[in-house]
């Protein structure tokens, strides 16, 4: 006897589905010359949306300039200007002799919370090692109009934070010796300062003031192994304790080519 086998029916897309898909491709491929927006801005928006949607994923190479020009029916100068916009935004990067790529997402480190440097990296699952530059000592702060301990004697030390063999952060720290007696019994190459303040002195900062600026060619950059022309994010940070008295002042120098240093701010409970 002949053996019969049941086969599942093949499902073909309908004509409407096919036409819809063709129309989507056509309209996505045509920019609007009549729009008040320049063509390069329109094209930049299209590529930006493809990155956001994951069609162009981080680390991938996008189509070449001639390919984009052909698809979107524009000249190569228009494509070049659109890509230049996205490079400036940090979405794309050009690699000599290779093409244009979607930039990898840079890990964001909430370095400026009150949790401390080590905690900021640990929250992202990143290990960091500290190397002491200046060992803890007592020193008088010289004339520095921006220093909250100007003219006072303080504890001082400095250290570099290293991740994956790269120096990413340099911290210079001054502390009020009246608030932190006996601080020289701790080794801050292996110990968290924020944890020491919290667990050994039973103190928590009540507020914080921070100022940000970009610097280049400073001594600290050389100590971190940075090029003279490499810009650093410099932060002056004052932690206040008790009756709004300054207790810790830190100058941080951050290299930003490996991490994006961010700050997470919450709105007060009473509202905005």
C-alpha positions in Angstrom: 0.0 0.0 0.0 1.2 3.5 -0.7 2.1 5.6 2.3 0.7 9.1 2.5 2.2 11.8 4.7 0.4 14.9 5.7 2.3 18.1 4.9 1.7 21.5 6.5 0.5 24.0 4.0 2.9 26.6 2.9 2.0 30.1 3.9 2.9 32.8 1.4 2.7 36.5 2.1 -0.2 38.2 0.6 0.1 40.7 -2.2 -0.8 43.5 0.2 2.0 42.5 2.6 4.5 42.5 -0.2 3.4 45.9 -1.6 3.5 47.3 2.0 7.1 46.2 2.4 8.1 47.6 -0.9 6.5 50.9 -0.1 8.3 51.0 3.2 11.6 50.4 1.6 11.0 53.1 -1.1 9.8 55.8 1.3 12.7 55.1 3.7 15.1 55.4 0.8 13.9 58.8 -0.4 14.6 62.0 1.4 12.4 65.1 0.9 14.2 67.8 -1.1 11.2 70.2 -0.5 11.6 70.0 3.2 13.0 73.1 5.0 15.5 70.6 6.7 18.7 70.2 4.7 19.1 66.8 3.1 22.2 66.0 5.3 20.1 66.6 8.4 17.4 64.3 7.1 19.9 61.6 6.3 21.6 62.0 9.7 18.2 61.5 11.3 17.5 58.3 9.3 20.9 56.8 10.3 20.4 57.9 13.9 17.1 56.1 14.0 18.7 52.9 12.6 21.2 53.0 15.4 18.5 53.5 18.0 16.5 50.7 16.6 19.5 48.3 16.6 19.6 47.8 12.8 23.1 49.3 13.0 24.4 47.8 16.3 27.4 49.0 18.3 30.7 48.0 16.8 29.2 47.3 13.3 30.2 49.0 10.1 27.6 51.0 8.4 27.2 51.1 4.6 29.8 53.0 2.7 29.4 56.6 1.5 28.7 55.5 -2.2 26.2 52.9 -0.9 24.3 55.4 1.2 24.3 58.0 -1.6 22.8 55.4 -4.0 20.1 54.2 -1.5 19.0 57.7 -0.5 19.5 59.3 -3.9 21.8 62.1 -2.7 25.4 63.2 -3.5 28.4 61.9 -1.6 29.0 65.4 -0.1 25.6 65.2 1.5 26.4 61.8 2.9 29.7 62.9 4.2 28.2 65.9 6.0 25.5 63.7 7.6 28.1 61.3 8.9 30.2 64.2 10.2 27.2 65.3 12.3 26.9 61.8 13.8 30.6 61.6 14.5 30.4 64.9 16.4 27.5 63.5 18.4 29.6 60.5 19.3 27.3 57.9 17.6 29.8 57.0 14.8 33.6 56.8 14.5 35.7 56.7 11.4 38.5 54.2 11.1 41.2 55.0 8.6 41.2 52.5 5.7 38.3 50.6 7.1 35.1 52.6 7.1 32.6 54.2 9.5 31.4 52.3 12.5 28.8 52.6 15.2 30.6 53.5 18.4 30.5 51.1 21.3 28.5 52.3 24.2 30.8 53.7 26.9 30.1 52.5 30.4 28.7 55.3 32.6 30.3 55.6 36.1 28.4 57.6 38.7 31.6 58.9 40.1 30.1 62.0 41.8 27.6 60.4 44.1 28.4 60.3 47.8 29.1 56.6 47.7 32.8 56.9 46.8 35.1 56.0 44.0 35.4 52.3 44.6 31.6 51.9 45.0 31.0 53.7 41.8 33.1 51.2 39.8 31.8 48.2 41.8 28.2 49.1 41.0 29.1 48.5 37.3 30.8 45.3 38.0 34.2 46.8 37.3 37.4 46.2 39.3 39.7 49.1 40.1 43.0 49.2 41.9 44.4 52.3 43.8 48.1 53.3 43.6 49.3 55.9 46.2 51.2 58.8 44.7 51.6 61.0 47.8 51.4 59.1 51.1 49.1 60.5 53.8 50.7 63.4 55.6 49.9 66.7 57.4 50.4 69.8 55.3 49.3 73.4 55.3 47.2 74.6 52.4 48.9 77.5 50.6 47.1 80.4 49.0 44.4 78.9 46.8 41.3 81.0 46.6 39.1 78.0 45.5 40.3 75.8 48.4 38.0 75.5 51.4 40.9 74.8 53.7 43.0 77.8 52.6 45.5 78.7 55.3 44.7 75.6 57.4 46.7 72.4 58.2 45.1 69.3 56.8 45.6 65.6 56.1 46.6 65.2 52.5 47.2 62.3 50.1 46.8 61.5 46.4 46.2 58.3 44.5 45.6 57.0 41.0 42.8 54.5 40.2 43.7 51.9 37.5 41.3 49.7 35.5 42.5 47.1 33.0 46.0 48.5 33.2 44.9 52.1 32.4 45.0 55.0 34.7 41.5 56.4 34.6 41.3 58.7 37.7 43.6 60.8 39.9 42.4 62.0 43.2 44.0 64.7 45.5 42.4 64.7 48.9 42.5 67.1 51.8 40.7 66.2 55.1 40.0 68.2 58.3 42.3 66.6 61.0 39.9 67.8 63.7 37.1 65.7 62.1 39.4 62.8 61.3 41.9 62.2 64.1 44.3 59.3 63.7 43.7 59.0 59.9 47.3 57.9 59.3 46.5 54.4 60.7 44.7 53.5 57.4 46.1 52.4 54.1 44.1 54.0 51.4 45.8 52.0 48.6 43.5 49.1 49.6 40.8 50.8 51.7 37.8 52.9 50.7 37.8 56.4 52.1 34.0 56.6 52.1 33.8 53.4 54.0 36.4 54.6 56.5 34.4 57.8 57.1 31.2 55.9 57.5 32.4 52.9 59.6 35.3 54.3 61.6 34.2 57.9 62.2 30.4 57.3 62.0 30.0 60.2 59.7 28.0 60.8 56.6 28.3 63.9 54.4 25.2 66.2 54.7 25.8 67.9 51.3 28.2 68.3 48.5 29.4 71.1 46.2 31.1 70.3 42.9 32.5 72.4 40.1 33.5 70.9 36.7 36.0 72.1 34.0 38.1 70.7 31.2 41.9 70.9 31.5 44.9 69.7 29.4 48.7 69.7 29.7 48.5 69.8 33.6 51.0 67.9 35.8 48.3 65.4 36.8 47.9 64.4 33.2 51.5 63.5 33.0 51.3 61.4 36.2 48.4 59.5 34.7 50.3 58.8 31.5 48.0 60.9 29.3 49.2 62.8 26.3 49.8 66.5 26.7 46.9 67.3 24.3 44.4 64.9 25.9 41.7 66.8 27.8 40.8 65.7 31.3 37.6 66.3 33.2 38.6 68.1 36.4 36.3 68.3 39.4 36.6 70.2 42.6 34.5 68.4 45.2 33.7 69.6 48.8 31.9 67.4 51.2 30.1 69.1 54.1 29.4 67.5 57.5 27.3 68.5 60.5 26.4 72.2 60.5 27.5 72.6 56.8 31.2 72.6 57.7 33.7 71.4 55.0 35.3 68.1 56.0 36.8 66.7 52.8 38.0 68.5 49.7 39.0 66.4 46.6 40.4 67.4 43.2 39.6 64.7 40.7 41.2 64.4 37.2 39.3 61.9 35.0 40.3 60.4 31.7 37.1 60.0 29.6 38.2 57.8 26.7 37.3 54.6 28.5 34.3 55.7 30.7 31.7 58.3 30.7 31.7 59.8 34.2 28.1 60.8 35.1 26.1 62.0 38.0 22.7 60.7 39.0 20.5 63.3 40.6 17.1 62.7 42.1 14.4 65.4 42.5 13.4 66.4 46.1 10.4 64.8 47.6 8.5 68.1 47.8 8.5 68.3 44.0 10.3 70.2 41.3 
